[in-house]
Structure formats: C-alpha cells, structure tokens
Amino acid sequence: MADQAVFERYEIKYMMTRRQQRAVLAAMLPYMKLDDYGHTTIRNIYFDTDTYRLVRRSIEKPVYKEKLRIRSYRQVTAQDKVFIELKKKYNDVVYKRRESLSQLETLEWIVQDTPFPKATQIGNEIDYFFQYYGTLKPKVFLSYEREAFYALDGSDFRVTFDEQILARQEELSLSREIWGESLLDENQVLMEIKTSGGIPIWMARVLTQQKLYKTSFSKYGTAYEKLICGKQHETSANIFIA
C-alpha cells in the first residue's frame, strides 16, 4: 500500500496518567483497532534556523506556524526509506505534506545543498521552505514510543499514544540508538486524536469521565525549552549516518 503523502486534519492533544490511559483504551475497544504498524519507535530530526525562528514562533501559539523534520518509524540504514515532512498549522487545522527518500539520498541532498531529488509539487515546496528560511540546519533529535489505533467504522478517526519522549542535540541520526532527556514524567502519556471531523460520542464521554482536557503540548517546543533555553553555548549538531 502506498504511503500517504498529504494530510489535512485536526490534531487534538491530551496529557494523561497511565491509569487514565487504561480507561480510554477500555472505552476504545469496541470501536478501534491497533493499526498495521502496531507499536513503533518514531525517530525525528527537527530543522530550524540559527536563531530557532521556527520553534520560537511555535511557542508563541500564532494562528499560523510551520516546521520541517525528517522521520523514520524504526532504526534505519543508509538505504532505508525516511520521510521529509512539512507540517503547517492554520486555525487549528494541521496540514502535513511529505516525500520519501533513502536516508543516504536525504543526507546527500542536505549536505550538498542541491534541489530536492524528486521533482514533485511537494519536493518544490520543501525546496522553497529551505530557500525562504535560509539557514535551516538539524537542531534536535526527538524520539518516542507510539501505539496508533484506527476506527473500525471506516472513518478517518485515529488515536495515538506517545510515551518515553526523549530529546537530544548530539548524534542527530536516525540510525543510532534511542537516548536523550525525557520530556515527560514516568507516569505521563500523550494522547492525540487525529480526525477531519468531530469526536465520537463514546470518546467524548470517556474524556469527560476521566476529566481529560485538550492541551497545547509541543514535543519540539518542550525540547527547545529544556535543552536550549538558558544555555550560553549551543551544542554542536551534525546530521550523519552510521
């Protein structure tokens, strides 16, 4: 099955305890199923300018914000596929567009500062993004353990649970082991509802019962505040394959 390249949806986040997560999972059981990927370890490399323009703007919670990252859904080798993703948010709607390359092709494109290897509309948008911001470089590696669920009724309603969210500014590689500074307490889990429509009544009911309210938690924004804010000298960050 071909990978989805374009997403347009609401992404609503909830921070919860593991006890609350168990209650939500129990409520989901008749309506949702674990997707084909099951449990995955997601690896990301976030890009930003020398002044961290993208993440600083995101933290301000503007009407419009955008970011660029490279993502893999497992530990990869040079020839394995990774995703180059442009993610934008406007008036609470998330728009994500992505292309895929091998990790080696991705590294060569970044290091050589050449046009995007795929001459597609999304590739052109990625090129324009780099040209517009001028000094984009890899800044933060961010990983987390995810379980993703899809709706049995055929709708696009999805739910993900992220835990063990780790961030670092060293070894910015999708090929290396997972390690870094934890962004959540041990008992915390981040749930995201992803949908182009509304929240089903059964989900709204369990959210109310568990006193769960949407949050604006940003993984990259939290990593920036924990790893970078207040430091006098930035840690050297280089993207590489090994």
Buried (B, 14 or more C-beta within 10 A) or exposed (E): EEEEBEBEBBBBBBBBBEEBBEBBBEBBEEBBEEBEEEEBBBBBBBBBBEEBBBBBBBBEEEEEBBBBBBBBBEBBEEEBBBBBBBBBBEEEEBBBBBBBBBBBBBBEBBEEEEBBBBEEEBBEBBBEBBEEBEEBEBBBBBBBBBBBBBBEEEBEBBBBBBBBBBBBBEBBBBBBEBEBEEBBEEEBBBBBBBBEEEBBEEBEEBBEEBEBEEEEBBBBBBBBBBBBEEEEEEEEBEBEBE
